[in-house]
Amino acid sequence: MNLRMSLVALGVLLSLASRPAGAQLKTVLFDAKHAQTVGNADWTLDEDSCGTAQRFPTPAQSGITSSTAETYWNGGFSAMGVDLVKKGFAVESLPPSGQLTYGNGTNAQDLANYNVLVLPEPNVRYTAAEITAVRSFVQNGGGLFLISDHAGADRNSDGWDAAEIFNELVGSPSVFGITFNANSADTVLGWFDDHPNGNFTIDTTSPIIFTGAFGNPSSTRGLGLFGSTTMTLSGSAKGHIWRTTSTHDTSTGVTFATSTYGTGRVAAVGDSSTAEDATNGCGHTTYLGYNDPAYDNGKILANAVYWLANGTGGGGGGGTSTDISGWTITQANASVVYTIPAGTVIPANGYLVVGRDATKTAFQTFWGVTLGSNVVYLTTAGAFPQINGSENYTLKNASGTIIDGPTISTSSSANQSLRRNDPCLAAGTTSSWTIGLTTTGNPGSGAGTGCAKGMVINEFSDAAGTNNFVYEFIELHNDK
């Protein structure tokens, strides 16, 4: 974080008297690079010149107090930005001239410097490199907020609306378990008004509805949806609000959803009207949304930003190492679970090697390697791994979220070394592995070119020969 941002953050911290207990100052980046001001859209915090949001809104956010009006800034998302500053966040915009990267130390606005990335209704597609950056940001602990609009909202007539752009970003099947309805002809789920939309989940642990940092929204106020789409959910995704005519706590008709991916978090809403306000810098037609007194849009969205910023991954993933204390590796078939001990920290591009029952010296001698300073070696006194045939492995963080796996399985007779050649592919994809004899095992090195996913299962190997089972191992790699 540069000096100017540090001073801004300090000013915000000093100007605010109260925040949720335990809250820390978090930074939120609003994308303004992907045609957020075309047509009548003006999804920016502030613009000093029409259509061009600058990195730091002006006047400085250090001047915001509890009584500051949202017109302090001049953009269609100014109400959201000003309110978030009041609630203890620091905010920035990614201007049209900016770069959307993750892990690029030469970019002052690299995603590693932020806790939350807000993508307000993009109107041009994200490049392949940008998609990789966004996914890697979340995978490594960042929070992502997808703010869509109704199907068919193609404001620049390039053939792509926000729902379609987001579906391309999340992939098929969706890596986040969230898929937007992009059918503009579907007036039931793809393009509709619904206000108030208070068809809430009955899950009382919901951080959006029942346990939110900024209070509980009322079902009689709910979301104000004026041209929305819905989402279909799978995997780790959870619904919090459904269209009034849909059945709550199901996988379809969802208007507000959350999910997890790696150590990061994702939130999504089907309509940009929930976040807009009537202020804009380009003479556009925008309306009350975030601060509309008829609805609880602002409370719901602020709860989401707080939840996104305070995940177990810490946000941003800008550290050079990863603490995997309490993470688990599950071996299917033998049904063995190994819990990684406290204090286990893996450096960037480093390895964890878990040997079954051999000292480090004996292990190195058997495999003919010298484990480098970037390798952490642990032994389990015979408990793990237990490679006898048909085993596969799954890595979970301390909260039980799957980080990687399940992998492909060893042969029924074992006697194999399986080495990950492409950690960018799913661990269960055969083509992402090289399978060889046990003599090809290569603990402590040899990871394939990665894509900044963080911790991945990189190798597991049987050890041929009488009584050599003590040298079996599984290896993790910190792909950063």
Steps between C-alpha positions, in 0.01 A plus 500: 500500500650835403543799732198686365273203556644451848422862589149468359445185703629668816270795450200274458594304810529813711178655372274208585382453854342155471526185293394139562697346787829356383487671162824599331554754226451318168552627146234463231577545129215593262553405136444802272705365209240289322256755355316569823384839361354405160139583420317614812734305726724693736625229732792696646587652836608834356598659167699818462434477126198334340544127449842482666514402865827587668676268743433707811155664528508871577462669743714263709315231690684607818249786514196273523312500832181332615296794363666528155251483211556259212518803268848552649605298193373520145416152373209259479659280771596789728238406761651154534855637511429770759305256716781244493748768611267587787499133593879484520615404150741677266387512136666549161406477133685311227495764224478425126878534480557251782605136489305210651778266617585268786858449612650776284726697730548777243127585504413738784138381482575130486221301666742371763475849656124477565256301711190530280450547125160635390405440136202729429311394186784474246409574139812365332646154547791420728810372322631151567782649707253709703281195564802311629593795722153527651474127567849490651416798723200314643684168518761667720265667744346798320134600508311546170166677455321438167228761434306399190194636320208346315565276201519706182648810667752547218557873545773537236341261245810281477301178537592445865306591814622476859337162564680349199829670593481363854417152374814513287701617801379217728524234229282202413447328732535802726808486723304694761177301461313814384350525149295800387184463292602669173177431308337837432183329375445341841281752679464269801868459589702705249341846485250619759417758767454387861462758774505443783684170454499355850486126432781428746676179597395324820865427583552708813880489457478712184756786526288699255158465663531393864853550633621792289746751644266791426169354612217285371302610194123481517311265270238770453769727354744252345671580172364752254544323166423705187606285206678199652616154408529193721772245566516121510726355768716193545790380714592729789267783389218602733187702435386775737215663304273360227257660260164540671339244268780243554542250782755611756792277601513331160766525229302708247336841493772645726541878504779524762764227549836434662766237447853402596795414278838401637547724804295783347135601490252607231171691515263565211182698438283496189436874458721811497199707613570379853833686507431815295394844616355809336836681478707473184771692323396466138142622483372142498170381640566317825269431794495446875610147574765446767353781713133462404309522833235259369743207491791349692738495204778686682485280809505179296790609277704639791453172689633322193808722467584448868462122461715503187774703669521288814548146375744252653733560207556859609436647158728588216745217542789755493721307742793309375426193708197298608418377851330161463469420870194284560447417134419138423592247233243223460596168345204325344491119493695452823293785651790671674499870590825681581482836679792728428654617829495855633779725381530346155576787260591433137698770313402620154596232247577273795403142583360293784612137493317265735690175541349192655762389754856602419736760637585783263851366453383146422228638270749704298737204471228266376372740233844632407408864561605790718192690615552873451439786742158552339387150603328415829531131587264329744473137606188333642642200687342257256152649493497675161503451207405132473544414133380149420303566180206708368566799731418863419546816704309817588645816660280717726574815696443532874136598439433183302486670160641288219814665363606228255387153401386236504791388286507212259564164667799272506469165326347214697846356554661833596871489400471842335622856534244762390641846426292810421610648168227766468360639827276736299285199407269331748670244724256234380602544136729220382682726254623719786715214634806303392482140619822300532671228698582568863862554399392822324391664826651845542408650838578864571523634144363476147170686523343584165445856381205624702242777501529641855238265645669473839535161669452198272559127528813451291623142538435173683702185475520142616845365589585163348700238684470296817422716804549818297142612567650737760619722212156555342414867477255764385617845393327839489628799301435868572424620147570871559 
